[in-house]
């Protein structure tokens, strides 16, 4: 069964789509079976994966509206991961979903029949705490939070944590923070270093060790319809996202190791069984 990871932050311009596309490409190189879901009406993850959002016959919008099965909409990319493409039609879909019962569960239901094909499903969320983002967080096992190390980012991440807590209580009790990812980082910036230290103090080992630097090659890659892994994997950005993929895999291995031990442990206060 796939690990479903939402890439979310309601603040725009923090590297959500860049992280979604490049993490998908990095995981696919390991190699893992990966599905990237573009849930942002801007469709940038679709374009950045080498698929033209203007020429789609069907998209994740059709899946959410129940007009197509996810398996029939999936596109194979040139970088060895699968894509559920998105475009501006998602804006209309979000409005229509408002009137439906169980509207926060639509994506979870749509993915249920295909997750066993993958090791990882990554969801690129829009830059807002909208119904589409709620769908992503309801379907997800965990959340990667990309953020720039600047003052306003701390306020934004606080609002996102409140939303995650609310979703745990109402819709998805198992949702957890996969990690906080520092993006567009400039080591020469004193404020960035100070915010980075504060993040580490607050979130501890939930902060990824990987730091994504400001990098020209990383900014160029989407204009070629490629991830940085396909465009220039030896660049600083390419090395960073390959490192992030490695961290995500290591964390999953640690969970897999601890899960059997947790399942075998007796309940608190319970006495061990004695054979007859």
N, C-alpha and C positions, 0 to 999 in steps of 0.2 A: 504493500500500500504506500502511495506517495506521501511524502511530507509536503504539506501545502503551506507556502510562505507568502504572506502579503508584504509588498514593499510600500510603506505608507508614511506620509507626513502631510498634514494639511497645508503646510507652507510650500509655496511653489519655488522652483529654481534651486532645489537642494540636491538634485541628482537622483531622483527616484527612478526615472525612466532609464537613465544611464546605468544605474545599478541593476535594474531588472534585466536589461538586454545583456549586459556584460557578465552578470552572474550566471545567467542562462547559458551563455557561450562558454564560460569557464567551467561550469559543471559538466557540460556536454563533452568537453575535452578530457574529462578524467578517466574513462567516459561514464557518464550517468545518463539515464533516460530522463529528458527534461521537457516539460510543457510550459510555455510562457503565455499567460492570459493578459491581453491588453484591455484593461477595463477603463481606460482614460479616453474620453471622447476626442481628445486631440490626436489620438492614433499615432503618437510618436514612437512608441515601442514597435508598432507594426512597420513603420517606415525604417526605423533603425535596424530592423531584422531583415531588410531587403525586400519587403512586400509592399506594394503600392496600395495604400488605403483607399485610393480613389477608384480602383478597379476591382474591388471585392464583389463577388457575386453574393456572398453571405458573410456574416460576421458574428461576433459574440452577442450583438444586439438580437439577432434572430434566435439565438440559443436562449437568452434570457426571456424572450417573449413566448417561448414554447413553439416557435415556428420552424425550428431545425434542431437536430441532435448535435451535440458538441463534436462527436466523432466525425460527422460529415462536414464540419466547418474547418477542422484543423488543417493547417498548411505546414508542410515540411520546409524548413529554411535551409539555406546553403551552409549553415554552420552547425548542422546536425542536432538541432533541437526543434521541437514542434511549436507551433504558434496558433493560438486562438485569436485572430486579428480583431481589431476594433477601429471605429471611426466615429464621425460626428453623429451617426445614427443613435449612439448611446445616450445622447441628450434627450431624444424623444422617448427612448426606452425607459429612462429614469422617470419621466413624467407619467408614462402609462403604468409603471410598476407601483406608483403611489396609491393607485386604486385597488390593488390586489391584496388578498389575504396572504399572510406569510411572505410579504414582499422582501424581507431581509434574507429569506432562505432560498431565493431563486438560483443564485449561483451555486450554492452548495448542492442543490438538487441536480443542477445541470452537469456538475463535475462528477457526481457519484458513480456514474457508469463507466468512467474512463480512468479514474485515478490508479487503478491496479496496473495500468500499462507503464507507469512512470515511477521514477525514484523521487523526483521533485516536481512540484507544480508551483510556479512563481506567478504572482498576480501584481501587475503594475496598476496602482490605484491613482485616481485623479487627485489633484492638489486641493482637496476640500473634504470635510467630514460629511459627505453626501450619502444618499441611499446606495450609490454604487460602492462607496468605500465600506459602508455597513455590510453590504453583501460579501465583500472580500474578507472582512474581519470575521464574519459569521462562518464562512467556509474554511478559514485558515486554521492551521495548528499553531502558527506563530507569526510574528511580525518583525521584519527588518525595518529599522527606522534610520534612513539616511538624513544627515543633518550637517549644515555648515557650523563651524565653531564661531558663532557670533552672538551678540547679546540677545537679539530678538528670537533666535532659535531656541533658547532656553524656555521662553514663554510658550512657544509653539509646542514644544515637546511635552510640557506640562498639560496642555489641553488634550493632546493625543493620549497621554496616560490616563486621564480622566475618562475619555471615551472607551479606551480598552477595558478599564475597570467596569464601566457600565455594561459593556457587551458581555463580559464574563458573568455578570450577575443575571442578565436577561436572556442571552442568546447562545453563548459559547463558553461554558465554564472552563474548558481546557485551554483556552487561548493564552499564549505566553509570549514574552519578548524573546525573539531569536537573538537579537543584538542591535546595538546602536552603532551605526557606521559613520565615521567622520569623513566628510567629503570636501573636495575643493580646498584642501588644507594647505596653508602656507606657513611653514615653520618659522619664517621671519616675522610673522605677525604676533605681537605679544598678547593681544586679546584672544586670538585663536588658541594659543598655548594655555592661557588662563581658563578659557571655557572648556578645553579638552581635559584639563586637570579636574575641573568641577564635575564634568560628566563621569569621569572615572571614579571619583569619590562617591558620587551618588549611585551609579549603576554597577560599579564593581566589574566583575568578569562578564557582565552583559555587554560591555563595550568591546567591540571587535578590536583585536590587536592591529589588524589591517587599517591603514590610513590611506585614503585616496587623495593624491596630491592634485593641485592644479596642473594641467598637462595639455599642451596644444594638440598632441596627437589624439588624445581622448576626445577633445572637442571636434576634431576633424572627422572622426570615424562615422558618425551618423549621416553625414552628407554623402558618404559613399555606400550607404545602406549596409554597413558592417558594424560588428562589435569591435572593440579595441583589440580583442583577442584575435580576430580575423584580420584586422587592419594593420596592427603593429604590436604583436604580443610582447616584444622586447622593450617597448616603451615603459616609462614609469607607471602610466595608467594600466597598461597591460599586465605588468608584474603585480600591481596592486589587486586587480580583480581576479587574477589566477590565485593569488594568496587568499582572497576572501572565499573563493570556492573551496579551497583547502580547509579553511576554518569551519565553514558550514558542514562539510563532510565529517571533520573530526568531532564536532559537537554532536552530530547524529550518531556516530560510533559510540560516543560516551553514553548517550541516552540508551542505545541498544544494549550496552553492557550493564547498565544499572537497572533497566526495566525488569529482567528476570529475578534479580536479587530482591527488588522491591515487592514483586509478586509473591515470592517465596517467604518473605518475612511474616511472622505471625502478627495478627492485629494487636494493637496496644492493649495490654491487660489480659490478653488471651493466653491460655495455657497451651503448651504443645500437645499434639495428639499422641496417645500412647497406643501402640499396636496391641490388639487383643491376643 
